[in-house]
Amino acid sequence: MRILLTNDDGIHAEGLASLERVARTLSDDVWVVAPEQDQSGYAHSLSISEPLRLRKIGEKHFAVRGTPTDCVIMGVKKILPGAPDLILSGINSGANIADDVTYSGTVA
């Protein structure tokens, strides 16, 4: 099973590392494509006026200068060798409750 992981807190967030540890119990084919920097609150935003920058930081680990949505699109269309069976986002560093979910990049 191929799994794609992302988040909105950035490629070096502890929550993403925790999610990766859990995902690896399900599959050896785990890919991480996450924002280069914290993108909390960007929800469904896409980068349309700035070019996306992609940087490989490790085996199956990529940082994107863009939003969480940009990361998923890059992962699915350009980075992974085939479609993922599962896409997971998180683990968020803060609470995503009530109205927060409308602008959460993790939930988007």
N, CA, C and O atoms as a Tinker XYZ file with bonds, in Angstrom:
   432  protein
     1  N      0.841000   -1.176000    0.000000    73     2
     2  CA     0.000000    0.000000    0.000000    64     1     3
     3  C      0.890000    1.245000    0.000000    63     2     4     5
     4  O      1.802000    1.368000    0.818000    81     3
     5  N      0.617000    2.152000   -0.916000    73     3     6
     6  CA     1.371000    3.409000   -1.017000    64     5     7
     7  C      0.628000    4.493000   -0.231000    63     6     8     9
     8  O     -0.559000    4.729000   -0.452000    81     7
     9  N      1.352000    5.152000    0.698000    73     7    10
    10  CA     0.762000    6.182000    1.552000    64     9    11
    11  C      1.482000    7.505000    1.321000    63    10    12    13
    12  O      2.711000    7.558000    1.297000    81    11
    13  N      0.704000    8.572000    1.151000    73    11    14
    14  CA     1.235000    9.929000    1.042000    64    13    15
    15  C      0.875000   10.687000    2.309000    63    14    16    17
    16  O     -0.288000   10.730000    2.709000    81    15
    17  N      1.882000   11.286000    2.939000    73    15    18
    18  CA     1.673000   12.086000    4.144000    64    17    19
    19  C      1.950000   13.548000    3.854000    63    18    20    21
    20  O      2.850000   13.877000    3.081000    81    19
    21  N      1.180000   14.418000    4.472000    73    19    22
    22  CA     1.411000   15.856000    4.398000    64    21    23
    23  C      0.927000   16.481000    5.702000    63    22    24    25
    24  O      0.469000   15.781000    6.605000    81    23
    25  N      1.034000   17.789000    5.788000    73    23    26
    26  CA     0.521000   18.524000    6.943000    64    25    27
    27  C      0.463000   20.002000    6.590000    63    26    28    29
    28  O      0.698000   20.382000    5.443000    81    27
    29  N      0.150000   20.831000    7.573000    73    27    30
    30  CA     0.228000   22.272000    7.342000    64    29    31
    31  C      1.251000   22.933000    8.255000    63    30    32    33
    32  O      1.505000   24.131000    8.132000    81    31
    33  N      1.838000   22.173000    9.163000    73    31    34
    34  CA     2.804000   22.727000   10.117000    64    33    35
    35  C      4.236000   22.721000    9.598000    63    34    36    37
    36  O      5.121000   23.292000   10.235000    81    35
    37  N      4.477000   22.097000    8.470000    73    35    38
    38  CA     5.812000   22.093000    7.883000    64    37    39
    39  C      6.496000   20.742000    7.942000    63    38    40    41
    40  O      6.152000   19.882000    8.755000    81    39
    41  N      7.464000   20.576000    7.069000    73    39    42
    42  CA     8.160000   19.305000    6.875000    64    41    43
    43  C      8.869000   18.801000    8.133000    63    42    44    45
    44  O      9.038000   17.593000    8.299000    81    43
    45  N      9.282000   19.702000    9.017000    73    43    46
    46  CA    10.032000   19.298000   10.206000    64    45    47
    47  C      9.170000   19.224000   11.469000    63    46    48    49
    48  O      9.708000   19.107000   12.570000    81    47
    49  N      7.854000   19.291000   11.328000    73    47    50
    50  CA     6.955000   19.263000   12.483000    64    49    51
    51  C      6.971000   17.897000   13.164000    63    50    52    53
    52  O      7.013000   16.859000   12.504000    81    51
    53  N      6.938000   17.918000   14.475000    73    51    54
    54  CA     6.950000   16.675000   15.252000    64    53    55
    55  C      5.708000   15.824000   14.967000    63    54    56    57
    56  O      5.790000   14.596000   14.939000    81    55
    57  N      4.574000   16.468000   14.758000    73    55    58
    58  CA     3.352000   15.719000   14.462000    64    57    59
    59  C      3.459000   14.907000   13.184000    63    58    60    61
    60  O      2.926000   13.801000   13.098000    81    59
    61  N      4.145000   15.453000   12.195000    73    59    62
    62  CA     4.345000   14.733000   10.932000    64    61    63
    63  C      5.247000   13.521000   11.152000    63    62    64    65
    64  O      5.003000   12.451000   10.594000    81    63
    65  N      6.278000   13.690000   11.957000    73    63    66
    66  CA     7.169000   12.565000   12.273000    64    65    67
    67  C      6.403000   11.463000   13.009000    63    66    68    69
    68  O      6.617000   10.279000   12.752000    81    67
    69  N      5.517000   11.853000   13.918000    73    67    70
    70  CA     4.699000   10.868000   14.639000    64    69    71
    71  C      3.764000   10.134000   13.685000    63    70    72    73
    72  O      3.604000    8.916000   13.773000    81    71
    73  N      3.150000   10.882000   12.775000    73    71    74
    74  CA     2.261000   10.270000   11.788000    64    73    75
    75  C      3.022000    9.300000   10.893000    63    74    76    77
    76  O      2.508000    8.239000   10.540000    81    75
    77  N      4.236000    9.664000   10.532000    73    75    78
    78  CA     5.047000    8.774000    9.692000    64    77    79
    79  C      5.364000    7.470000   10.421000    63    78    80    81
    80  O      5.330000    6.397000    9.818000    81    79
    81  N      5.671000    7.556000   11.707000    73    79    82
    82  CA     5.951000    6.333000   12.474000    64    81    83
    83  C      4.738000    5.394000   12.460000    63    82    84    85
    84  O      4.888000    4.182000   12.307000    81    83
    85  N      3.558000    5.952000   12.619000    73    83    86
    86  CA     2.338000    5.140000   12.602000    64    85    87
    87  C      2.092000    4.580000   11.201000    63    86    88    89
    88  O      1.759000    3.404000   11.056000    81    87
    89  N      2.251000    5.409000   10.177000    73    87    90
    90  CA     2.023000    4.962000    8.794000    64    89    91
    91  C      2.964000    3.824000    8.421000    63    90    92    93
    92  O      2.584000    2.924000    7.672000    81    91
    93  N      4.176000    3.858000    8.932000    73    91    94
    94  CA     5.152000    2.808000    8.618000    64    93    95
    95  C      4.782000    1.460000    9.233000    63    94    96    97
    96  O      5.315000    0.430000    8.823000    81    95
    97  N      3.885000    1.453000   10.201000    73    95    98
    98  CA     3.393000    0.173000   10.724000    64    97    99
    99  C      2.401000   -0.462000    9.750000    63    98   100   101
   100  O      2.117000   -1.656000    9.834000    81    99
   101  N      1.876000    0.348000    8.823000    73    99   102
   102  CA     0.926000   -0.143000    7.821000    64   101   103
   103  C      1.582000   -0.491000    6.499000    63   102   104   105
   104  O      1.102000   -1.362000    5.774000    81   103
   105  N      2.698000    0.197000    6.176000    73   103   106
   106  CA     3.317000    0.035000    4.861000    64   105   107
   107  C      4.771000    0.491000    4.885000    63   106   108   109
   108  O      5.155000    1.346000    5.682000    81   107
   109  N      5.568000   -0.093000    4.001000    73   107   110
   110  CA     6.942000    0.369000    3.801000    64   109   111
   111  C      7.016000    1.434000    2.716000    63   110   112   113
   112  O      8.054000    2.069000    2.533000    81   111
   113  N      5.910000    1.630000    1.997000    73   111   114
   114  CA     5.884000    2.585000    0.885000    64   113   115
   115  C      5.212000    3.883000    1.335000    63   114   116   117
   116  O      4.104000    4.207000    0.908000    81   115
   117  N      5.906000    4.613000    2.201000    73   115   118
   118  CA     5.391000    5.858000    2.772000    64   117   119
   119  C      6.174000    7.026000    2.198000    63   118   120   121
   120  O      7.405000    7.039000    2.237000    81   119
   121  N      5.456000    8.003000    1.665000    73   119   122
   122  CA     6.035000    9.207000    1.068000    64   121   123
   123  C      5.594000   10.418000    1.875000    63   122   124   125
   124  O      4.438000   10.509000    2.287000    81   123
   125  N      6.522000   11.353000    2.100000    73   123   126
   126  CA     6.221000   12.586000    2.829000    64   125   127
   127  C      6.452000   13.765000    1.892000    63   126   128   129
   128  O      7.560000   13.970000    1.397000    81   127
   129  N      5.397000   14.532000    1.655000    73   127   130
   130  CA     5.478000   15.750000    0.842000    64   129   131
   131  C      4.753000   16.826000    1.642000    63   130   132   133
   132  O      3.525000   16.819000    1.732000    81   131
   133  N      5.508000   17.741000    2.216000    73   131   134
   134  CA     4.933000   18.724000    3.134000    64   133   135
   135  C      5.514000   20.110000    2.865000    63   134   136   137
   136  O      6.562000   20.238000    2.232000    81   135
   137  N      4.830000   21.142000    3.350000    73   135   138
   138  CA     5.327000   22.501000    3.141000    64   137   139
   139  C      6.708000   22.716000    3.757000    63   138   140   141
   140  O      7.034000   22.177000    4.814000    81   139
   141  N      7.495000   23.513000    3.066000    73   139   142
   142  CA     8.831000   23.858000    3.556000    64   141   143
   143  C      8.748000   24.611000    4.884000    63   142   144   145
   144  O      9.604000   24.445000    5.753000    81   143
   145  N      7.720000   25.436000    5.034000    73   143   146
   146  CA     7.512000   26.216000    6.253000    64   145   147
   147  C      6.069000   26.050000    6.714000    63   146   148   149
   148  O      5.226000   25.534000    5.980000    81   147
   149  N      5.801000   26.486000    7.919000    73   147   150
   150  CA     4.456000   26.413000    8.484000    64   149   151
   151  C      3.452000   27.116000    7.569000    63   150   152   153
   152  O      3.641000   28.274000    7.195000    81   151
   153  N      2.399000   26.409000    7.219000    73   151   154
   154  CA     1.342000   26.947000    6.363000    64   153   155
   155  C     -0.020000   26.850000    7.060000    63   154   156   157
   156  O     -1.051000   26.729000    6.398000    81   155
   157  N     -0.020000   26.903000    8.379000    73   155   158
   158  CA    -1.271000   26.808000    9.132000    64   157   159
   159  C     -2.238000   27.907000    8.715000    63   158   160   161
   160  O     -1.843000   29.057000    8.523000    81   159
   161  N     -3.499000   27.544000    8.577000    73   159   162
   162  CA    -4.542000   28.503000    8.247000    64   161   163
   163  C     -4.747000   28.750000    6.767000    63   162   164   165
   164  O     -5.549000   29.606000    6.394000    81   163
   165  N     -4.043000   28.024000    5.916000    73   163   166
   166  CA    -4.181000   28.245000    4.476000    64   165   167
   167  C     -5.288000   27.415000    3.837000    63   166   168   169
   168  O     -5.605000   27.615000    2.664000    81   167
   169  N     -5.877000   26.495000    4.580000    73   167   170
   170  CA    -7.012000   25.680000    4.134000    64   169   171
   171  C     -6.816000   25.123000    2.730000    63   170   172   173
   172  O     -5.834000   24.426000    2.475000    81   171
   173  N     -7.730000   25.417000    1.824000    73   171   174
   174  CA    -7.695000   24.865000    0.462000    64   173   175
   175  C     -6.887000   25.721000   -0.501000    63   174   176   177
   176  O     -7.010000   25.555000   -1.714000    81   175
   177  N     -6.072000   26.624000    0.003000    73   175   178
   178  CA    -5.331000   27.563000   -0.853000    64   177   179
   179  C     -4.384000   26.853000   -1.805000    63   178   180   181
   180  O     -3.787000   25.827000   -1.478000    81   179
   181  N     -4.268000   27.432000   -2.996000    73   179   182
   182  CA    -3.306000   26.999000   -4.009000    64   181   183
   183  C     -2.368000   28.158000   -4.305000    63   182   184   185
   184  O     -2.767000   29.319000   -4.214000    81   183
   185  N     -1.143000   27.856000   -4.653000    73   183   186
   186  CA    -0.203000   28.894000   -5.085000    64   185   187
   187  C     -0.437000   29.147000   -6.569000    63   186   188   189
   188  O     -0.252000   28.250000   -7.392000    81   187
   189  N     -0.842000   30.361000   -6.909000    73   187   190
   190  CA    -1.093000   30.669000   -8.318000    64   189   191
   191  C     -0.202000   31.782000   -8.852000    63   190   192   193
   192  O     -0.041000   31.916000  -10.065000    81   191
   193  N      0.379000   32.581000   -7.962000    73   191   194
   194  CA     1.197000   33.696000   -8.442000    64   193   195
   195  C      2.688000   33.482000   -8.217000    63   194   196   197
   196  O      3.507000   34.242000   -8.735000    81   195
   197  N      3.044000   32.473000   -7.461000    73   195   198
   198  CA     4.447000   32.164000   -7.181000    64   197   199
   199  C      4.761000   30.759000   -7.685000    63   198   200   201
   200  O      3.921000   29.865000   -7.585000    81   199
   201  N      5.955000   30.557000   -8.222000    73   199   202
   202  CA     6.315000   29.192000   -8.646000    64   201   203
   203  C      6.517000   28.285000   -7.436000    63   202   204   205
   204  O      7.002000   28.721000   -6.392000    81   203
   205  N      6.144000   27.038000   -7.589000    73   203   206
   206  CA     6.391000   26.059000   -6.532000    64   205   207
   207  C      7.845000   25.629000   -6.595000    63   206   208   209
   208  O      8.403000   25.453000   -7.678000    81   207
   209  N      8.447000   25.463000   -5.449000    73   207   210
   210  CA     9.825000   24.985000   -5.360000    64   209   211
   211  C      9.798000   23.658000   -4.619000    63   210   212   213
   212  O      9.178000   23.534000   -3.563000    81   211
   213  N     10.466000   22.685000   -5.176000    73   211   214
   214  CA    10.503000   21.342000   -4.614000    64   213   215
   215  C     11.935000   21.016000   -4.223000    63   214   216   217
   216  O     12.872000   21.230000   -4.992000    81   215
   217  N     12.085000   20.490000   -3.002000    73   215   218
   218  CA    13.419000   20.126000   -2.533000    64   217   219
   219  C     13.351000   18.733000   -1.908000    63   218   220   221
   220  O     12.568000   18.487000   -0.991000    81   219
   221  N     14.185000   17.827000   -2.421000    73   219   222
   222  CA    14.264000   16.490000   -1.830000    64   221   223
   223  C     15.143000   16.588000   -0.594000    63   222   224   225
   224  O     16.283000   17.047000   -0.666000    81   223
   225  N     14.606000   16.152000    0.543000    73   223   226
   226  CA    15.381000   16.252000    1.781000    64   225   227
   227  C     15.749000   14.881000    2.342000    63   226   228   229
   228  O     16.426000   14.790000    3.365000    81   227
   229  N     15.316000   13.844000    1.692000    73   227   230
   230  CA    15.636000   12.491000    2.121000    64   229   231
   231  C     14.915000   11.499000    1.232000    63   230   232   233
   232  O     14.157000   11.879000    0.340000    81   231
   233  N     15.159000   10.228000    1.483000    73   231   234
   234  CA    14.493000    9.178000    0.712000    64   233   235
   235  C     12.981000    9.275000    0.916000    63   234   236   237
   236  O     12.492000    9.100000    2.032000    81   235
   237  N     12.252000    9.548000   -0.144000    73   235   238
   238  CA    10.796000    9.679000   -0.129000    64   237   239
   239  C     10.310000   10.832000    0.750000    63   238   240   241
   240  O      9.180000   10.803000    1.237000    81   239
   241  N     11.156000   11.847000    0.956000    73   239   242
   242  CA    10.804000   13.036000    1.738000    64   241   243
   243  C     11.070000   14.286000    0.906000    63   242   244   245
   244  O     12.189000   14.512000    0.445000    81   243
   245  N     10.023000   15.100000    0.718000    73   243   246
   246  CA    10.127000   16.293000   -0.116000    64   245   247
   247  C      9.498000   17.486000    0.589000    63   246   248   249
   248  O      8.433000   17.375000    1.197000    81   247
   249  N     10.171000   18.627000    0.499000    73   247   250
   250  CA     9.640000   19.890000    1.006000    64   249   251
   251  C      9.210000   20.728000   -0.187000    63   250   252   253
   252  O      9.935000   20.833000   -1.177000    81   251
   253  N      8.040000   21.318000   -0.089000    73   251   254
   254  CA     7.497000   22.153000   -1.158000    64   253   255
   255  C      7.332000   23.572000   -0.626000    63   254   256   257
   256  O      6.777000   23.778000    0.453000    81   255
   257  N      7.814000   24.540000   -1.386000    73   255   258
   258  CA     7.529000   25.926000   -1.043000    64   257   259
   259  C      6.148000   26.223000   -1.605000    63   258   260   261
   260  O      6.004000   26.696000   -2.732000    81   259
   261  N      5.138000   25.935000   -0.796000    73   259   262
   262  CA     3.755000   26.079000   -1.216000    64   261   263
   263  C      2.823000   25.665000   -0.093000    63   262   264   265
   264  O      3.252000   25.438000    1.039000    81   263
   265  N      1.556000   25.571000   -0.417000    73   263   266
   266  CA     0.525000   25.254000    0.567000    64   265   267
   267  C      0.370000   23.736000    0.722000    63   266   268   269
   268  O      0.918000   22.975000   -0.075000    81   267
   269  N     -0.374000   23.292000    1.747000    73   267   270
   270  CA    -0.634000   21.859000    1.874000    64   269   271
   271  C     -1.316000   21.270000    0.635000    63   270   272   273
   272  O     -1.005000   20.148000    0.237000    81   271
   273  N     -2.234000   22.009000    0.029000    73   271   274
   274  CA    -2.889000   21.534000   -1.191000    64   273   275
   275  C     -1.883000   21.379000   -2.320000    63   274   276   277
   276  O     -1.928000   20.401000   -3.066000    81   275
   277  N     -0.968000   22.351000   -2.449000    73   275   278
   278  CA     0.102000   22.244000   -3.442000    64   277   279
   279  C      0.905000   20.965000   -3.221000    63   278   280   281
   280  O      1.277000   20.283000   -4.176000    81   279
   281  N      1.167000   20.648000   -1.961000    73   279   282
   282  CA     1.969000   19.463000   -1.630000    64   281   283
   283  C      1.289000   18.181000   -2.093000    63   282   284   285
   284  O      1.933000   17.303000   -2.667000    81   283
   285  N     -0.009000   18.074000   -1.843000    73   283   286
   286  CA    -0.731000   16.871000   -2.255000    64   285   287
   287  C     -0.757000   16.763000   -3.776000    63   286   288   289
   288  O     -0.544000   15.683000   -4.327000    81   287
   289  N     -1.016000   17.872000   -4.451000    73   287   290
   290  CA    -1.038000   17.847000   -5.917000    64   289   291
   291  C      0.331000   17.457000   -6.464000    63   290   292   293
   292  O      0.419000   16.631000   -7.373000    81   291
   293  N      1.400000   18.040000   -5.922000    73   291   294
   294  CA     2.756000   17.693000   -6.368000    64   293   295
   295  C      3.048000   16.220000   -6.106000    63   294   296   297
   296  O      3.606000   15.527000   -6.957000    81   295
   297  N      2.664000   15.748000   -4.918000    73   295   298
   298  CA     2.902000   14.352000   -4.586000    64   297   299
   299  C      2.205000   13.403000   -5.541000    63   298   300   301
   300  O      2.819000   12.469000   -6.057000    81   299
   301  N      0.927000   13.642000   -5.775000    73   299   302
   302  CA     0.119000   12.749000   -6.612000    64   301   303
   303  C      0.505000   12.838000   -8.088000    63   302   304   305
   304  O      0.585000   11.816000   -8.769000    81   303
   305  N      0.742000   14.048000   -8.582000    73   303   306
   306  CA     0.950000   14.226000  -10.026000    64   305   307
   307  C      2.404000   14.214000  -10.477000    63   306   308   309
   308  O      2.674000   13.945000  -11.647000    81   307
   309  N      3.356000   14.499000   -9.577000    73   307   310
   310  CA     4.742000   14.662000  -10.016000    64   309   311
   311  C      5.770000   13.808000   -9.270000    63   310   312   313
   312  O      6.800000   13.460000   -9.846000    81   311
   313  N      5.523000   13.469000   -8.031000    73   311   314
   314  CA     6.569000   12.843000   -7.216000    64   313   315
   315  C      6.391000   11.333000   -7.087000    63   314   316   317
   316  O      7.308000   10.574000   -7.400000    81   315
   317  N      5.234000   10.894000   -6.635000    73   315   318
   318  CA     5.018000    9.467000   -6.427000    64   317   319
   319  C      5.018000    8.724000   -7.754000    63   318   320   321
   320  O      4.593000    9.271000   -8.772000    81   319
   321  N      5.493000    7.478000   -7.752000    73   319   322
   322  CA     5.541000    6.697000   -8.990000    64   321   323
   323  C      4.171000    6.202000   -9.448000    63   322   324   325
   324  O      4.036000    5.700000  -10.564000    81   323
   325  N      3.174000    6.337000   -8.615000    73   323   326
   326  CA     1.810000    5.936000   -8.940000    64   325   327
   327  C      0.871000    6.533000   -7.915000    63   326   328   329
   328  O      1.318000    7.123000   -6.931000    81   327
   329  N     -0.408000    6.390000   -8.130000    73   327   330
   330  CA    -1.401000    6.972000   -7.226000    64   329   331
   331  C     -1.285000    6.378000   -5.822000    63   330   332   333
   332  O     -1.074000    5.174000   -5.674000    81   331
   333  N     -1.421000    7.215000   -4.795000    73   331   334
   334  CA    -1.406000    6.679000   -3.433000    64   333   335
   335  C     -2.712000    5.950000   -3.134000    63   334   336   337
   336  O     -3.768000    6.290000   -3.670000    81   335
   337  N     -2.621000    4.958000   -2.282000    73   335   338
   338  CA    -3.814000    4.258000   -1.816000    64   337   339
   339  C     -4.464000    5.003000   -0.659000    63   338   340   341
   340  O     -5.659000    4.862000   -0.399000    81   339
   341  N     -3.649000    5.800000    0.031000    73   339   342
   342  CA    -4.119000    6.516000    1.213000    64   341   343
   343  C     -3.347000    7.822000    1.332000    63   342   344   345
   344  O     -2.128000    7.843000    1.167000    81   343
   345  N     -4.056000    8.913000    1.619000    73   343   346
   346  CA    -3.427000   10.209000    1.888000    64   345   347
   347  C     -3.825000   10.615000    3.297000    63   346   348   349
   348  O     -5.009000   10.660000    3.631000    81   347
   349  N     -2.821000   10.911000    4.126000    73   347   350
   350  CA    -3.058000   11.337000    5.504000    64   349   351
   351  C     -2.430000   12.705000    5.726000    63   350   352   353
   352  O     -1.367000   13.002000    5.180000    81   351
   353  N     -3.089000   13.538000    6.528000    73   351   354
   354  CA    -2.570000   14.863000    6.853000    64   353   355
   355  C     -2.557000   15.043000    8.363000    63   354   356   357
   356  O     -3.521000   14.697000    9.046000    81   355
   357  N     -1.455000   15.589000    8.882000    73   355   358
   358  CA    -1.369000   15.838000   10.320000    64   357   359
   359  C     -0.018000   15.400000   10.833000    63   358   360   361
   360  O      0.928000   15.311000   10.050000    81   359
   361  N      0.101000   15.146000   12.017000    73   359   362
   362  CA    -0.792000   15.423000   13.137000    64   361   363
   363  C     -0.609000   16.901000   13.487000    63   362   364   365
   364  O      0.519000   17.370000   13.635000    81   363
   365  N     -1.704000   17.624000   13.616000    73   363   366
   366  CA    -1.647000   19.066000   13.809000    64   365   367
   367  C     -1.040000   19.425000   15.158000    63   366   368   369
   368  O     -1.234000   18.717000   16.146000    81   367
   369  N     -0.307000   20.528000   15.191000    73   367   370
   370  CA     0.312000   20.967000   16.447000    64   369   371
   371  C     -0.683000   21.669000   17.357000    63   370   372   373
   372  O     -0.410000   21.829000   18.547000    81   371
   373  N     -1.815000   22.087000   16.841000    73   371   374
   374  CA    -2.853000   22.732000   17.649000    64   373   375
   375  C     -4.171000   22.023000   17.452000    63   374   376   377
   376  O     -4.265000   21.045000   16.709000    81   375
   377  N     -5.186000   22.526000   18.125000    73   375   378
   378  CA    -6.514000   21.921000   18.026000    64   377   379
   379  C     -7.211000   22.379000   16.752000    63   378   380   381
   380  O     -7.124000   23.549000   16.377000    81   379
   381  N     -7.888000   21.475000   16.101000    73   379   382
   382  CA    -8.750000   21.796000   14.958000    64   381   383
   383  C    -10.184000   21.526000   15.395000    63   382   384   385
   384  O    -10.733000   20.451000   15.156000    81   383
   385  N    -10.777000   22.528000   16.039000    73   383   386
   386  CA   -12.124000   22.353000   16.575000    64   385   387
   387  C    -13.019000   23.504000   16.129000    63   386   388   389
   388  O    -12.543000   24.591000   15.803000    81   387
   389  N    -14.307000   23.248000   16.122000    73   387   390
   390  CA   -15.325000   24.255000   15.807000    64   389   391
   391  C    -15.009000   24.964000   14.497000    63   390   392   393
   392  O    -14.780000   24.309000   13.480000    81   391
   393  N    -14.995000   26.285000   14.510000    73   391   394
   394  CA   -14.764000   27.066000   13.289000    64   393   395
   395  C    -13.354000   26.917000   12.740000    63   394   396   397
   396  O    -13.115000   27.244000   11.578000    81   395
   397  N    -12.415000   26.432000   13.544000    73   395   398
   398  CA   -11.030000   26.265000   13.079000    64   397   399
   399  C    -10.940000   25.379000   11.842000    63   398   400   401
   400  O    -10.066000   25.580000   10.999000    81   399
   401  N    -11.829000   24.409000   11.727000    73   399   402
   402  CA   -11.727000   23.470000   10.607000    64   401   403
   403  C    -11.964000   24.134000    9.255000    63   402   404   405
   404  O    -11.543000   23.597000    8.231000    81   403
   405  N    -12.626000   25.286000    9.229000    73   403   406
   406  CA   -12.899000   25.940000    7.950000    64   405   407
   407  C    -11.652000   26.527000    7.312000    63   406   408   409
   408  O    -11.624000   26.722000    6.097000    81   407
   409  N    -10.630000   26.813000    8.090000    73   407   410
   410  CA    -9.393000   27.365000    7.525000    64   409   411
   411  C     -8.170000   26.513000    7.824000    63   410   412   413
   412  O     -7.042000   26.952000    7.599000    81   411
   413  N     -8.373000   25.317000    8.321000    73   411   414
   414  CA    -7.260000   24.428000    8.649000    64   413   415
   415  C     -6.662000   23.791000    7.398000    63   414   416   417
   416  O     -7.375000   23.197000    6.589000    81   415
   417  N     -5.362000   23.920000    7.253000    73   415   418
   418  CA    -4.668000   23.234000    6.170000    64   417   419
   419  C     -4.575000   21.742000    6.416000    63   418   420   421
   420  O     -4.450000   20.967000    5.468000    81   419
   421  N     -4.634000   21.324000    7.674000    73   419   422
   422  CA    -4.604000   19.900000    7.994000    64   421   423
   423  C     -5.893000   19.233000    7.537000    63   422   424   425
   424  O     -5.856000   18.167000    6.923000    81   423
   425  N     -7.016000   19.843000    7.827000    73   423   426
   426  CA    -8.309000   19.270000    7.473000    64   425   427
   427  C     -8.562000   19.360000    5.975000    63   426   428   429
   428  O     -9.162000   18.458000    5.389000    81   427
   429  N     -8.107000   20.441000    5.355000    73   427   430
   430  CA    -8.336000   20.615000    3.915000    64   429   431
   431  C     -7.783000   19.432000    3.169000    63   430   432
   432  O     -7.872000   19.379000    1.942000    81   431
